[in-house]
Amino acid sequence: MLKKRIIPCLDIRDGRTVKGVNFVNIRDAGDAVELARLYAEQGADELVFLDITATIEKRKTFARLVERIAAEINIPFMVGGGIATVEDVGLLLRAGADKVSINSAAVKNPSLIRHLADAFGSQCVVLAIDTDYVDGEWRVFTHGGRKQTSLETMAWAREAQRLGAGEILLTAIPNDGAKQGFAVELTAGVREQLSIPVIASGGAGRVEHFLEVFQRGRADAALAASIFHFGEIGIPQLKHYLKEKKVAIR
Amino acid sequence: MIAIVKYNAGNIRSVMNALERLGARYMLTDDETALRKADKVIFPGVGEASTAMAYLRQRGLDKILTTLEQPFLGICLGMQLMCAFSEENDTAGLGIFSETVKLFPSTGIVPHMGWNDFRTVRGPLFAGIGAGENMYYVHSYYVETGSETSAVCEYLLPFSAALQKDNYYGVQFHPEKSAGSGQKLLRNFLEL
């Protein structure tokens, strides 16, 4: 049976992990490669590296890091952050990334999704949607959640699929960081409308939240950052819990 | 020396990385002599079937790849190209395997993307790998099951996770991205 995926997300600045990481058995918590290796060994199903500097000169630093990750890590990984062109994506895929996520650039220019799918295949094109609930509707936000757009989330997700996106990374802004659970209804709603996988992001605080988003939210994968980085939930512990609850887990 | 077949289908980097992690020596080549002399041949691939086949025929690689005698491993699209026929743009394949490549039904999420286990596994590639182990898949087309099927995976329907005929092996999943289980499979191949 196809398994639900658990995906830790690492924020990267200048080639180093950003958030304080609370691990005793790691020499350099700022070294993304070392942290990635640890997560892979613990059973992470996939990894996400988000380049939060994302300026042109820093892009090369990031690409070099991607090369090191690809050399060391034997599970799939996605990279994202400020990616705007077919050239950006080509650089990162050649460096060894399996998937690339795009966000603001796709809102500005939706045909970018089609260009990327044609050039590299849908399987490596992930559309990231940051969404917030405004006036009774889930709206798409860009620029790290700072800028509201006129797009409605369900409609944008459907359009992205039509244009050739291979997966949706759905982050609920009100849930993100609150540790009160994923946006389960939103995830289920988006998942219902699509025939491509949905990664739920934002809100993980307890193991029960993952169960909820997999069962009621029907998410194909769930992403979290700080609870893993600070050791609040261990990946082995989370997977053990989900297996006991009969969720299909590797 | 492992020869990786050089052609126009991508994702060769991750295979090279996996071989480096295993300490294997490899070269990327489309040269007939180098391919025939190699101890093992790996035929990776991500992309579209008809474009890849047209390229292989144009370079005369179709004739070479079908007449090799050492252990040969096709990965993902590589395995699909080793089959007789693909529904992907109605493409005639290399015909090493007799099975047909079909598009997954639209009743589920396509591509089949993520980790999946096996219904059955057999053969030397799977030594020490049980049916309960998971491998990483990304594909929209699948190979039907047949007499050459050596492992069966189930997604929407049962399909060939692996094929074997004589010295020719194919796997639908990506062993190079399948953590320890994939590493075991690659090591088994290197030790054939």
Interface residues (C-beta under 8 A of the other chain):
Chain A: M1 L2 K3 R5 A40 D45 A70 A71 E72 N74 I75 P76 L93 R94 G96 D98 F120 G121 S122 Q123 G166 E167 S195 I196 P197 D220 A221 R250
Chain B: G10 R13 S14 N17 A18 E20 R21 V46 G47 E48 S106 G108 I109 V110 P111 H112 M113 G114 W115 N116 D117 N134 Y136 V138 S140 E154 Y155 H174 E176 K177 S178 A179 G180 G182 Q183
